Amino acid sequence: MPQLDPAPWFATLLLSWLVFLTIIPPKIMSHQFPNEFSPQGTKKPQTESWTWPWY
């Protein structure tokens, strides 16, 4: 039964992990977002109560 022979499958497994660990991470890590994060101030917005009559 050839599917029980680990030699070709183990080589495929090692080659796929080699691709995942050497080629893909640098491509993902070099990705840059188009907009830089700008932190907002910690000041809370001033809210005003409504002066509408409810009747």
PDBQT receptor file of N, H, CA, C and O in Angstrom, charges set to zero:
ATOM      1  N   MET A   1       0.853  -1.185   0.000  1.00  0.00    +0.000 N 
ATOM      2  CA  MET A   1       0.000   0.000   0.000  1.00  0.00    +0.000 C 
ATOM      3  C   MET A   1       0.892   1.239   0.000  1.00  0.00    +0.000 C 
ATOM      4  O   MET A   1       1.551   1.511   1.003  1.00  0.00    +0.000 OA
ATOM      5  N   PRO A   2       0.930   1.987  -1.080  1.00  0.00    +0.000 N 
ATOM      6  CA  PRO A   2       1.875   3.106  -1.179  1.00  0.00    +0.000 C 
ATOM      7  C   PRO A   2       1.537   4.284  -0.258  1.00  0.00    +0.000 C 
ATOM      8  O   PRO A   2       2.435   5.054   0.083  1.00  0.00    +0.000 OA
ATOM      9  N   GLN A   3       0.285   4.449   0.154  1.00  0.00    +0.000 N 
ATOM     10  H   GLN A   3      -0.444   3.823  -0.122  1.00  0.00    +0.000 HD
ATOM     11  CA  GLN A   3      -0.051   5.586   1.008  1.00  0.00    +0.000 C 
ATOM     12  C   GLN A   3       0.516   5.435   2.413  1.00  0.00    +0.000 C 
ATOM     13  O   GLN A   3       0.557   6.410   3.162  1.00  0.00    +0.000 OA
ATOM     14  N   LEU A   4       0.952   4.241   2.787  1.00  0.00    +0.000 N 
ATOM     15  H   LEU A   4       0.919   3.448   2.178  1.00  0.00    +0.000 HD
ATOM     16  CA  LEU A   4       1.540   4.033   4.094  1.00  0.00    +0.000 C 
ATOM     17  C   LEU A   4       3.040   4.277   4.093  1.00  0.00    +0.000 C 
ATOM     18  O   LEU A   4       3.658   4.293   5.157  1.00  0.00    +0.000 OA
ATOM     19  N   ASP A   5       3.631   4.464   2.939  1.00  0.00    +0.000 N 
ATOM     20  H   ASP A   5       3.129   4.451   2.074  1.00  0.00    +0.000 HD
ATOM     21  CA  ASP A   5       5.054   4.766   2.852  1.00  0.00    +0.000 C 
ATOM     22  C   ASP A   5       5.252   6.248   3.175  1.00  0.00    +0.000 C 
ATOM     23  O   ASP A   5       4.779   7.096   2.417  1.00  0.00    +0.000 OA
ATOM     24  N   PRO A   6       5.942   6.596   4.287  1.00  0.00    +0.000 N 
ATOM     25  CA  PRO A   6       6.041   7.996   4.690  1.00  0.00    +0.000 C 
ATOM     26  C   PRO A   6       7.036   8.818   3.886  1.00  0.00    +0.000 C 
ATOM     27  O   PRO A   6       7.051  10.041   4.019  1.00  0.00    +0.000 OA
ATOM     28  N   ALA A   7       7.853   8.205   3.072  1.00  0.00    +0.000 N 
ATOM     29  H   ALA A   7       7.841   7.211   2.964  1.00  0.00    +0.000 HD
ATOM     30  CA  ALA A   7       8.920   8.942   2.392  1.00  0.00    +0.000 C 
ATOM     31  C   ALA A   7       8.400  10.077   1.495  1.00  0.00    +0.000 C 
ATOM     32  O   ALA A   7       8.848  11.208   1.681  1.00  0.00    +0.000 OA
ATOM     33  N   PRO A   8       7.497   9.859   0.545  1.00  0.00    +0.000 N 
ATOM     34  CA  PRO A   8       7.085  11.000  -0.297  1.00  0.00    +0.000 C 
ATOM     35  C   PRO A   8       6.234  12.010   0.464  1.00  0.00    +0.000 C 
ATOM     36  O   PRO A   8       6.307  13.209   0.194  1.00  0.00    +0.000 OA
ATOM     37  N   TRP A   9       5.431  11.540   1.409  1.00  0.00    +0.000 N 
ATOM     38  H   TRP A   9       5.371  10.566   1.629  1.00  0.00    +0.000 HD
ATOM     39  CA  TRP A   9       4.562  12.462   2.136  1.00  0.00    +0.000 C 
ATOM     40  C   TRP A   9       5.332  13.308   3.133  1.00  0.00    +0.000 C 
ATOM     41  O   TRP A   9       4.998  14.470   3.362  1.00  0.00    +0.000 OA
ATOM     42  N   PHE A  10       6.355  12.727   3.720  1.00  0.00    +0.000 N 
ATOM     43  H   PHE A  10       6.627  11.783   3.534  1.00  0.00    +0.000 HD
ATOM     44  CA  PHE A  10       7.173  13.488   4.665  1.00  0.00    +0.000 C 
ATOM     45  C   PHE A  10       7.947  14.583   3.942  1.00  0.00    +0.000 C 
ATOM     46  O   PHE A  10       8.093  15.686   4.469  1.00  0.00    +0.000 OA
ATOM     47  N   ALA A  11       8.438  14.296   2.755  1.00  0.00    +0.000 N 
ATOM     48  H   ALA A  11       8.319  13.400   2.328  1.00  0.00    +0.000 HD
ATOM     49  CA  ALA A  11       9.129  15.316   1.964  1.00  0.00    +0.000 C 
ATOM     50  C   ALA A  11       8.168  16.429   1.560  1.00  0.00    +0.000 C 
ATOM     51  O   ALA A  11       8.542  17.601   1.559  1.00  0.00    +0.000 OA
ATOM     52  N   THR A  12       6.939  16.073   1.218  1.00  0.00    +0.000 N 
ATOM     53  H   THR A  12       6.635  15.121   1.218  1.00  0.00    +0.000 HD
ATOM     54  CA  THR A  12       5.929  17.074   0.880  1.00  0.00    +0.000 C 
ATOM     55  C   THR A  12       5.592  17.934   2.093  1.00  0.00    +0.000 C 
ATOM     56  O   THR A  12       5.446  19.151   1.978  1.00  0.00    +0.000 OA
ATOM     57  N   LEU A  13       5.473  17.302   3.241  1.00  0.00    +0.000 N 
ATOM     58  H   LEU A  13       5.592  16.314   3.334  1.00  0.00    +0.000 HD
ATOM     59  CA  LEU A  13       5.209  18.041   4.470  1.00  0.00    +0.000 C 
ATOM     60  C   LEU A  13       6.334  19.017   4.784  1.00  0.00    +0.000 C 
ATOM     61  O   LEU A  13       6.073  20.175   5.109  1.00  0.00    +0.000 OA
ATOM     62  N   LEU A  14       7.572  18.568   4.691  1.00  0.00    +0.000 N 
ATOM     63  H   LEU A  14       7.784  17.627   4.427  1.00  0.00    +0.000 HD
ATOM     64  CA  LEU A  14       8.707  19.446   4.971  1.00  0.00    +0.000 C 
ATOM     65  C   LEU A  14       8.802  20.592   3.966  1.00  0.00    +0.000 C 
ATOM     66  O   LEU A  14       9.097  21.727   4.342  1.00  0.00    +0.000 OA
ATOM     67  N   LEU A  15       8.559  20.304   2.712  1.00  0.00    +0.000 N 
ATOM     68  H   LEU A  15       8.320  19.382   2.407  1.00  0.00    +0.000 HD
ATOM     69  CA  LEU A  15       8.618  21.352   1.691  1.00  0.00    +0.000 C 
ATOM     70  C   LEU A  15       7.512  22.388   1.901  1.00  0.00    +0.000 C 
ATOM     71  O   LEU A  15       7.748  23.585   1.741  1.00  0.00    +0.000 OA
ATOM     72  N   SER A  16       6.317  21.939   2.256  1.00  0.00    +0.000 N 
ATOM     73  H   SER A  16       6.125  20.967   2.386  1.00  0.00    +0.000 HD
ATOM     74  CA  SER A  16       5.228  22.898   2.474  1.00  0.00    +0.000 C 
ATOM     75  C   SER A  16       5.508  23.770   3.704  1.00  0.00    +0.000 C 
ATOM     76  O   SER A  16       5.235  24.971   3.680  1.00  0.00    +0.000 OA
ATOM     77  N   TRP A  17       6.049  23.183   4.776  1.00  0.00    +0.000 N 
ATOM     78  H   TRP A  17       6.271  22.208   4.796  1.00  0.00    +0.000 HD
ATOM     79  CA  TRP A  17       6.403  23.991   5.945  1.00  0.00    +0.000 C 
ATOM     80  C   TRP A  17       7.552  24.938   5.639  1.00  0.00    +0.000 C 
ATOM     81  O   TRP A  17       7.591  26.054   6.158  1.00  0.00    +0.000 OA
ATOM     82  N   LEU A  18       8.472  24.511   4.817  1.00  0.00    +0.000 N 
ATOM     83  H   LEU A  18       8.441  23.604   4.396  1.00  0.00    +0.000 HD
ATOM     84  CA  LEU A  18       9.560  25.397   4.412  1.00  0.00    +0.000 C 
ATOM     85  C   LEU A  18       9.007  26.619   3.673  1.00  0.00    +0.000 C 
ATOM     86  O   LEU A  18       9.461  27.742   3.895  1.00  0.00    +0.000 OA
ATOM     87  N   VAL A  19       8.040  26.398   2.809  1.00  0.00    +0.000 N 
ATOM     88  H   VAL A  19       7.671  25.486   2.628  1.00  0.00    +0.000 HD
ATOM     89  CA  VAL A  19       7.407  27.511   2.093  1.00  0.00    +0.000 C 
ATOM     90  C   VAL A  19       6.661  28.409   3.064  1.00  0.00    +0.000 C 
ATOM     91  O   VAL A  19       6.781  29.633   3.001  1.00  0.00    +0.000 OA
ATOM     92  N   PHE A  20       5.890  27.806   3.964  1.00  0.00    +0.000 N 
ATOM     93  H   PHE A  20       5.792  26.812   4.016  1.00  0.00    +0.000 HD
ATOM     94  CA  PHE A  20       5.106  28.605   4.909  1.00  0.00    +0.000 C 
ATOM     95  C   PHE A  20       5.979  29.429   5.843  1.00  0.00    +0.000 C 
ATOM     96  O   PHE A  20       5.617  30.551   6.198  1.00  0.00    +0.000 OA
ATOM     97  N   LEU A  21       7.117  28.890   6.243  1.00  0.00    +0.000 N 
ATOM     98  H   LEU A  21       7.411  27.979   5.955  1.00  0.00    +0.000 HD
ATOM     99  CA  LEU A  21       7.939  29.570   7.245  1.00  0.00    +0.000 C 
ATOM    100  C   LEU A  21       9.008  30.480   6.670  1.00  0.00    +0.000 C 
ATOM    101  O   LEU A  21       9.562  31.296   7.406  1.00  0.00    +0.000 OA
ATOM    102  N   THR A  22       9.320  30.378   5.390  1.00  0.00    +0.000 N 
ATOM    103  H   THR A  22       8.870  29.715   4.791  1.00  0.00    +0.000 HD
ATOM    104  CA  THR A  22      10.376  31.221   4.831  1.00  0.00    +0.000 C 
ATOM    105  C   THR A  22       9.879  32.233   3.805  1.00  0.00    +0.000 C 
ATOM    106  O   THR A  22      10.418  33.336   3.721  1.00  0.00    +0.000 OA
ATOM    107  N   ILE A  23       8.885  31.888   3.041  1.00  0.00    +0.000 N 
ATOM    108  H   ILE A  23       8.447  30.991   3.109  1.00  0.00    +0.000 HD
ATOM    109  CA  ILE A  23       8.448  32.772   1.959  1.00  0.00    +0.000 C 
ATOM    110  C   ILE A  23       7.271  33.641   2.374  1.00  0.00    +0.000 C 
ATOM    111  O   ILE A  23       7.266  34.842   2.104  1.00  0.00    +0.000 OA
ATOM    112  N   ILE A  24       6.293  33.063   3.015  1.00  0.00    +0.000 N 
ATOM    113  H   ILE A  24       6.297  32.088   3.234  1.00  0.00    +0.000 HD
ATOM    114  CA  ILE A  24       5.056  33.794   3.315  1.00  0.00    +0.000 C 
ATOM    115  C   ILE A  24       5.214  34.848   4.424  1.00  0.00    +0.000 C 
ATOM    116  O   ILE A  24       4.721  35.959   4.235  1.00  0.00    +0.000 OA
ATOM    117  N   PRO A  25       5.871  34.576   5.574  1.00  0.00    +0.000 N 
ATOM    118  CA  PRO A  25       5.951  35.601   6.629  1.00  0.00    +0.000 C 
ATOM    119  C   PRO A  25       6.594  36.927   6.208  1.00  0.00    +0.000 C 
ATOM    120  O   PRO A  25       6.063  37.977   6.571  1.00  0.00    +0.000 OA
ATOM    121  N   PRO A  26       7.715  36.940   5.456  1.00  0.00    +0.000 N 
ATOM    122  CA  PRO A  26       8.235  38.249   5.034  1.00  0.00    +0.000 C 
ATOM    123  C   PRO A  26       7.268  39.038   4.153  1.00  0.00    +0.000 C 
ATOM    124  O   PRO A  26       7.220  40.266   4.215  1.00  0.00    +0.000 OA
ATOM    125  N   LYS A  27       6.498  38.320   3.332  1.00  0.00    +0.000 N 
ATOM    126  H   LYS A  27       6.537  37.322   3.282  1.00  0.00    +0.000 HD
ATOM    127  CA  LYS A  27       5.527  39.016   2.488  1.00  0.00    +0.000 C 
ATOM    128  C   LYS A  27       4.421  39.649   3.334  1.00  0.00    +0.000 C 
ATOM    129  O   LYS A  27       3.972  40.762   3.059  1.00  0.00    +0.000 OA
ATOM    130  N   ILE A  28       3.994  38.930   4.355  1.00  0.00    +0.000 N 
ATOM    131  H   ILE A  28       4.359  38.026   4.578  1.00  0.00    +0.000 HD
ATOM    132  CA  ILE A  28       2.940  39.457   5.222  1.00  0.00    +0.000 C 
ATOM    133  C   ILE A  28       3.471  40.598   6.087  1.00  0.00    +0.000 C 
ATOM    134  O   ILE A  28       2.787  41.603   6.280  1.00  0.00    +0.000 OA
ATOM    135  N   MET A  29       4.682  40.444   6.605  1.00  0.00    +0.000 N 
ATOM    136  H   MET A  29       5.238  39.628   6.448  1.00  0.00    +0.000 HD
ATOM    137  CA  MET A  29       5.245  41.460   7.495  1.00  0.00    +0.000 C 
ATOM    138  C   MET A  29       5.609  42.741   6.749  1.00  0.00    +0.000 C 
ATOM    139  O   MET A  29       5.697  43.801   7.368  1.00  0.00    +0.000 OA
ATOM    140  N   SER A  30       5.822  42.669   5.442  1.00  0.00    +0.000 N 
ATOM    141  H   SER A  30       5.750  41.808   4.940  1.00  0.00    +0.000 HD
ATOM    142  CA  SER A  30       6.151  43.875   4.686  1.00  0.00    +0.000 C 
ATOM    143  C   SER A  30       4.913  44.667   4.293  1.00  0.00    +0.000 C 
ATOM    144  O   SER A  30       5.028  45.748   3.715  1.00  0.00    +0.000 OA
ATOM    145  N   HIS A  31       3.732  44.144   4.599  1.00  0.00    +0.000 N 
ATOM    146  H   HIS A  31       3.638  43.266   5.068  1.00  0.00    +0.000 HD
ATOM    147  CA  HIS A  31       2.495  44.848   4.279  1.00  0.00    +0.000 C 
ATOM    148  C   HIS A  31       2.386  46.111   5.125  1.00  0.00    +0.000 C 
ATOM    149  O   HIS A  31       2.641  46.079   6.328  1.00  0.00    +0.000 OA
ATOM    150  N   GLN A  32       2.014  47.201   4.508  1.00  0.00    +0.000 N 
ATOM    151  H   GLN A  32       1.806  47.227   3.530  1.00  0.00    +0.000 HD
ATOM    152  CA  GLN A  32       1.845  48.464   5.216  1.00  0.00    +0.000 C 
ATOM    153  C   GLN A  32       0.415  48.945   5.007  1.00  0.00    +0.000 C 
ATOM    154  O   GLN A  32      -0.149  48.831   3.919  1.00  0.00    +0.000 OA
ATOM    155  N   PHE A  33      -0.149  49.481   6.074  1.00  0.00    +0.000 N 
ATOM    156  H   PHE A  33       0.310  49.574   6.958  1.00  0.00    +0.000 HD
ATOM    157  CA  PHE A  33      -1.489  50.014   5.980  1.00  0.00    +0.000 C 
ATOM    158  C   PHE A  33      -1.450  51.381   5.293  1.00  0.00    +0.000 C 
ATOM    159  O   PHE A  33      -0.507  52.143   5.510  1.00  0.00    +0.000 OA
ATOM    160  N   PRO A  34      -2.443  51.706   4.478  1.00  0.00    +0.000 N 
ATOM    161  CA  PRO A  34      -2.414  52.982   3.765  1.00  0.00    +0.000 C 
ATOM    162  C   PRO A  34      -2.590  54.182   4.689  1.00  0.00    +0.000 C 
ATOM    163  O   PRO A  34      -2.105  55.268   4.375  1.00  0.00    +0.000 OA
ATOM    164  N   ASN A  35      -3.259  54.016   5.796  1.00  0.00    +0.000 N 
ATOM    165  H   ASN A  35      -3.653  53.133   6.052  1.00  0.00    +0.000 HD
ATOM    166  CA  ASN A  35      -3.489  55.124   6.719  1.00  0.00    +0.000 C 
ATOM    167  C   ASN A  35      -2.805  54.825   8.040  1.00  0.00    +0.000 C 
ATOM    168  O   ASN A  35      -2.974  53.750   8.615  1.00  0.00    +0.000 OA
ATOM    169  N   GLU A  36      -2.040  55.781   8.509  1.00  0.00    +0.000 N 
ATOM    170  H   GLU A  36      -1.902  56.655   8.042  1.00  0.00    +0.000 HD
ATOM    171  CA  GLU A  36      -1.375  55.607   9.792  1.00  0.00    +0.000 C 
ATOM    172  C   GLU A  36      -2.369  55.887  10.915  1.00  0.00    +0.000 C 
ATOM    173  O   GLU A  36      -3.279  56.703  10.775  1.00  0.00    +0.000 OA
ATOM    174  N   PHE A  37      -2.174  55.199  12.014  1.00  0.00    +0.000 N 
ATOM    175  H   PHE A  37      -1.435  54.536  12.128  1.00  0.00    +0.000 HD
ATOM    176  CA  PHE A  37      -3.032  55.387  13.173  1.00  0.00    +0.000 C 
ATOM    177  C   PHE A  37      -2.700  56.706  13.840  1.00  0.00    +0.000 C 
ATOM    178  O   PHE A  37      -1.534  56.986  14.119  1.00  0.00    +0.000 OA
ATOM    179  N   SER A  38      -3.712  57.520  14.098  1.00  0.00    +0.000 N 
ATOM    180  H   SER A  38      -4.659  57.293  13.872  1.00  0.00    +0.000 HD
ATOM    181  CA  SER A  38      -3.501  58.775  14.823  1.00  0.00    +0.000 C 
ATOM    182  C   SER A  38      -4.353  58.738  16.089  1.00  0.00    +0.000 C 
ATOM    183  O   SER A  38      -5.581  58.741  16.012  1.00  0.00    +0.000 OA
ATOM    184  N   PRO A  39      -3.707  58.704  17.245  1.00  0.00    +0.000 N 
ATOM    185  CA  PRO A  39      -4.477  58.599  18.485  1.00  0.00    +0.000 C 
ATOM    186  C   PRO A  39      -5.291  59.866  18.738  1.00  0.00    +0.000 C 
ATOM    187  O   PRO A  39      -4.814  60.983  18.538  1.00  0.00    +0.000 OA
ATOM    188  N   GLN A  40      -6.509  59.667  19.175  1.00  0.00    +0.000 N 
ATOM    189  H   GLN A  40      -6.896  58.759  19.338  1.00  0.00    +0.000 HD
ATOM    190  CA  GLN A  40      -7.377  60.782  19.500  1.00  0.00    +0.000 C 
ATOM    191  C   GLN A  40      -7.054  61.263  20.908  1.00  0.00    +0.000 C 
ATOM    192  O   GLN A  40      -6.463  60.532  21.703  1.00  0.00    +0.000 OA
ATOM    193  N   GLY A  41      -7.439  62.481  21.207  1.00  0.00    +0.000 N 
ATOM    194  H   GLY A  41      -7.919  63.075  20.561  1.00  0.00    +0.000 HD
ATOM    195  CA  GLY A  41      -7.211  63.016  22.537  1.00  0.00    +0.000 C 
ATOM    196  C   GLY A  41      -8.042  62.286  23.580  1.00  0.00    +0.000 C 
ATOM    197  O   GLY A  41      -9.046  61.650  23.259  1.00  0.00    +0.000 OA
ATOM    198  N   THR A  42      -7.613  62.385  24.824  1.00  0.00    +0.000 N 
ATOM    199  H   THR A  42      -6.797  62.901  25.085  1.00  0.00    +0.000 HD
ATOM    200  CA  THR A  42      -8.336  61.706  25.896  1.00  0.00    +0.000 C 
ATOM    201  C   THR A  42      -9.450  62.582  26.451  1.00  0.00    +0.000 C 
ATOM    202  O   THR A  42     -10.149  62.178  27.380  1.00  0.00    +0.000 OA
ATOM    203  N   LYS A  43      -9.622  63.766  25.898  1.00  0.00    +0.000 N 
ATOM    204  H   LYS A  43      -9.055  64.094  25.144  1.00  0.00    +0.000 HD
ATOM    205  CA  LYS A  43     -10.669  64.666  26.366  1.00  0.00    +0.000 C 
ATOM    206  C   LYS A  43     -12.033  64.132  25.933  1.00  0.00    +0.000 C 
ATOM    207  O   LYS A  43     -12.231  63.774  24.772  1.00  0.00    +0.000 OA
ATOM    208  N   LYS A  44     -12.976  64.084  26.889  1.00  0.00    +0.000 N 
ATOM    209  H   LYS A  44     -12.815  64.376  27.832  1.00  0.00    +0.000 HD
ATOM    210  CA  LYS A  44     -14.314  63.606  26.571  1.00  0.00    +0.000 C 
ATOM    211  C   LYS A  44     -15.089  64.689  25.826  1.00  0.00    +0.000 C 
ATOM    212  O   LYS A  44     -14.925  65.875  26.114  1.00  0.00    +0.000 OA
ATOM    213  N   PRO A  45     -15.921  64.300  24.882  1.00  0.00    +0.000 N 
ATOM    214  CA  PRO A  45     -16.727  65.307  24.191  1.00  0.00    +0.000 C 
ATOM    215  C   PRO A  45     -17.757  65.925  25.142  1.00  0.00    +0.000 C 
ATOM    216  O   PRO A  45     -18.332  65.249  25.995  1.00  0.00    +0.000 OA
ATOM    217  N   GLN A  46     -17.963  67.204  24.968  1.00  0.00    +0.000 N 
ATOM    218  H   GLN A  46     -17.496  67.753  24.275  1.00  0.00    +0.000 HD
ATOM    219  CA  GLN A  46     -18.901  67.906  25.840  1.00  0.00    +0.000 C 
ATOM    220  C   GLN A  46     -20.322  67.687  25.329  1.00  0.00    +0.000 C 
ATOM    221  O   GLN A  46     -20.627  67.976  24.171  1.00  0.00    +0.000 OA
ATOM    222  N   THR A  47     -21.168  67.187  26.181  1.00  0.00    +0.000 N 
ATOM    223  H   THR A  47     -20.921  66.952  27.122  1.00  0.00    +0.000 HD
ATOM    224  CA  THR A  47     -22.553  66.945  25.797  1.00  0.00    +0.000 C 
ATOM    225  C   THR A  47     -23.449  67.989  26.446  1.00  0.00    +0.000 C 
ATOM    226  O   THR A  47     -23.217  68.424  27.574  1.00  0.00    +0.000 OA
ATOM    227  N   GLU A  48     -24.456  68.369  25.718  1.00  0.00    +0.000 N 
ATOM    228  H   GLU A  48     -24.644  68.015  24.802  1.00  0.00    +0.000 HD
ATOM    229  CA  GLU A  48     -25.415  69.354  26.233  1.00  0.00    +0.000 C 
ATOM    230  C   GLU A  48     -26.787  68.697  26.304  1.00  0.00    +0.000 C 
ATOM    231  O   GLU A  48     -27.150  67.902  25.437  1.00  0.00    +0.000 OA
ATOM    232  N   SER A  49     -27.534  69.030  27.328  1.00  0.00    +0.000 N 
ATOM    233  H   SER A  49     -27.239  69.676  28.032  1.00  0.00    +0.000 HD
ATOM    234  CA  SER A  49     -28.878  68.470  27.444  1.00  0.00    +0.000 C 
ATOM    235  C   SER A  49     -29.823  69.195  26.486  1.00  0.00    +0.000 C 
ATOM    236  O   SER A  49     -29.591  70.345  26.112  1.00  0.00    +0.000 OA
ATOM    237  N   TRP A  50     -30.881  68.505  26.102  1.00  0.00    +0.000 N 
ATOM    238  H   TRP A  50     -31.069  67.571  26.406  1.00  0.00    +0.000 HD
ATOM    239  CA  TRP A  50     -31.847  69.088  25.194  1.00  0.00    +0.000 C 
ATOM    240  C   TRP A  50     -32.752  70.051  25.958  1.00  0.00    +0.000 C 
ATOM    241  O   TRP A  50     -33.095  69.825  27.118  1.00  0.00    +0.000 OA
ATOM    242  N   THR A  51     -33.120  71.103  25.291  1.00  0.00    +0.000 N 
ATOM    243  H   THR A  51     -32.841  71.287  24.348  1.00  0.00    +0.000 HD
ATOM    244  CA  THR A  51     -34.037  72.077  25.900  1.00  0.00    +0.000 C 
ATOM    245  C   THR A  51     -35.428  71.985  25.269  1.00  0.00    +0.000 C 
ATOM    246  O   THR A  51     -36.216  72.922  25.400  1.00  0.00    +0.000 OA
ATOM    247  N   TRP A  52     -35.742  70.902  24.602  1.00  0.00    +0.000 N 
ATOM    248  H   TRP A  52     -35.102  70.141  24.495  1.00  0.00    +0.000 HD
ATOM    249  CA  TRP A  52     -37.033  70.756  23.957  1.00  0.00    +0.000 C 
ATOM    250  C   TRP A  52     -38.096  70.417  24.994  1.00  0.00    +0.000 C 
ATOM    251  O   TRP A  52     -37.859  69.613  25.896  1.00  0.00    +0.000 OA
ATOM    252  N   PRO A  53     -39.256  71.025  24.863  1.00  0.00    +0.000 N 
ATOM    253  CA  PRO A  53     -40.352  70.613  25.756  1.00  0.00    +0.000 C 
ATOM    254  C   PRO A  53     -40.922  69.280  25.281  1.00  0.00    +0.000 C 
ATOM    255  O   PRO A  53     -41.027  69.042  24.078  1.00  0.00    +0.000 OA
ATOM    256  N   TRP A  54     -41.288  68.417  26.213  1.00  0.00    +0.000 N 
ATOM    257  H   TRP A  54     -41.203  68.610  27.190  1.00  0.00    +0.000 HD
ATOM    258  CA  TRP A  54     -41.759  67.090  25.875  1.00  0.00    +0.000 C 
ATOM    259  C   TRP A  54     -43.285  66.987  25.917  1.00  0.00    +0.000 C 
ATOM    260  O   TRP A  54     -43.816  65.880  26.004  1.00  0.00    +0.000 OA
ATOM    261  N   TYR A  55     -43.978  68.071  25.861  1.00  0.00    +0.000 N 
ATOM    262  H   TYR A  55     -43.547  68.971  25.791  1.00  0.00    +0.000 HD
ATOM    263  CA  TYR A  55     -45.445  68.030  25.838  1.00  0.00    +0.000 C 
ATOM    264  C   TYR A  55     -45.986  68.691  24.607  1.00  0.00    +0.000 C 
ATOM    265  O   TYR A  55     -47.202  68.749  24.421  1.00  0.00    +0.000 OA
TER     266      TYR A  55
